[in-house]
Amino acid sequence: MSATEAHPPRIDCVLICGGVWHDMDFARLELLKLLAEDQRVRTRVFEDYENLEALAEADVLITYTCDVTPSLAAQEVLRDWLAKGGRWYALHGTNSVLRLLENGLWDAPRWAPLFMDLVGSQFLSHPPIAPYRVTVADPGHPLVAGVEPFETNDELYHMERHGDLHVLLETVCTEPGTGFVEAEQAPGTHPVCYIKQHGQGAVLYLTLGHCRGHYDLQPMADWWPTVDRCAWDLPVFYDLLRRGIGWLKEREPA
């Protein structure tokens, strides 16, 4: 038996979990618990992308953020890391850049074109949280094989797409976004999960997973009346998270 077979190599993971309007404590803990199911995975946790050395040295990357935009230097590190074979599991609001205008609407400024090209989409708007049906776009793909269509109560993302996306899960929406400048970007079929290739690496994006606690809208509001867990309440969501983490760990060693 070789040393590698007796002692499988460690997997260095970077988890970036931070931003606004979400229960980052809950999401961070849940993701760390899933990563801890495999003792090979050693995880460093950050709130943004600015530890460039950690990004460059990571085997795999997971992000759960809202309105956290990497600096240009960090975007360039991510671009090069992906091209060399890095795998990145991007969750929920990773693709968001948000600015509140004087008229009370939220805008999605195009301030980070390289970043949005890397993740494959940019958030534009969503209708009010309400139940919607998620269907499988590519039943033969291992990441979604055997997953049945399901109902979730979550934010349904309207997104601007960037590049060639291999859509795995999707949904149909006819409702406009509310409170957003580009709220009209609604009718039709929207990706819920997709893969975008970059050289030898790839990004897996899953839009599900909104979560919010009582204190997460401060300073806009001192108290949010409910604790929202959305897709986190569904076993199928944890199945998708585990599948995505498994996909990360399949990357070829550098």
C-alpha positions, -999 to +999 in steps of 0.1 A: +000+000+000+014+034-010+017+063+014-010+081-005-034+052-002-027+049+035-029+086+042-049+104+015-036+140+009-053+168+027-076+192+008-071+229+016-104+247+014-111+284+016-146+294+027-156+330+022-188+339+041-197+375+046-217+405+035-250+420+043-287+412+049-282+375+056-276+352+086-239+346+078-234+329+112-260+303+103-247+297+068-210+296+079-217+270+106-238+248+083-211+248+056-184+241+081-203+212+094-206+197+059-169+203+052-160+186+085-177+154+073-144+146+055-113+147+077-091+154+047-106+189+043-089+217+062-107+250+060-097+286+064-125+311+068-126+347+056-153+374+052-139+387+018-115+377-010-085+398+001-062+371+014-046+366-020-021+341-007-048+319+007-068+320-025-038+311-046-028+282-024-063+267-020-073+234-035-110+244-035-131+274-028-167+279-014-184+313-012-216+324+005-217+362+003-239+391-004-225+423-019-189+413-014-168+422-045-132+411-048-106+438-056-092+436-091-060+419-077-082+392-061-102+388-093-070+382-112-058+356-087-092+338-090-089+339-128-055+324-128-064+299-101-094+286-121-074+284-153-049+261-136-077+237-123-093+254-093-129+244-084-152+270-069-187+263-054-204+297-054-237+299-034-266+323-033-256+360-033-220+355-045-229+372-078-244+403-062-232+439-064-259+461-048-263+499-044-293+516-028-303+547-049-319+579-036-353+568-052-353+537-028-346+512-055-317+487-055-293+488-085-269+462-098-240+483-111-216+466-136-185+475-116-168+441-117-170+426-152-141+402-146-157+389-114-191+383-131-174+366-161-157+343-136-189+333-117-210+333-149-238+356-139-247+388-121-277+392-098-303+417-111-334+413-090-358+388-073-396+388-066-408+385-030-398+352-013-425+327-023-427+290-032-415+280-067-407+248-084-372+237-093-367+212-121-337+193-134-323+206-167-297+179-172-309+146-155-278+127-168-253+149-150-239+133-118-244+165-097-282+162-102-288+126-112-318+112-093-329+146-080-366+150-084-383+183-091-390+201-058-407+231-043-387+256-024-396+289-006-366+310-015-354+340-034-358+334-072-328+351-088-331+370-121-296+371-135-276+385-163-257+355-178-220+357-187-206+331-211-214+294-217-233+280-188-241+243-184-275+246-166-283+217-142-313+231-123-338+257-135-371+274-127-398+293-146-408+328-133-434+353-145-432+376-115-411+408-118-385+417-091-396+441-064-376+471-053-349+467-080-340+490-109-340+460-134-371+444-120-385+437-155-358+410-161-383+383-151-403+363-177-389+330-188-367+302-175-339+310-150-309+290-140-309+277-104-277+257-107-250+257-134-214+250-142-191+274-160-157+260-172-125+281-170-095+264-185-088+233-164-111+246-136-147+255-132-173+273-111-204+255-098-231+280-089-263+274-068-286+303-063-306+287-035-300+292+002-313+326+015-313+328+053-320+357+076-323+361+114-338+388+136-308+411+135-296+408+099-312+439+084-294+463+107-289+493+103-319+495+079-342+478+105-334+469+141-355+438+141-367+414+114-398+396+126-391+361+113-361+337+112-359+327+075-342+295+065-358+290+030-341+261+011-320+253+042-351+236+056-351+211+027-331+178+027-327+182-010-307+214-005-283+196+018-280+168-007-271+194-034-245+210-010-229+176-003-228+168-040-212+201-048-186+196-021-179+161-035-174+177-069-149+201-055-129+173-040-127+156-074-104+182-089-070+171-101-041+179-077-020+208-088 
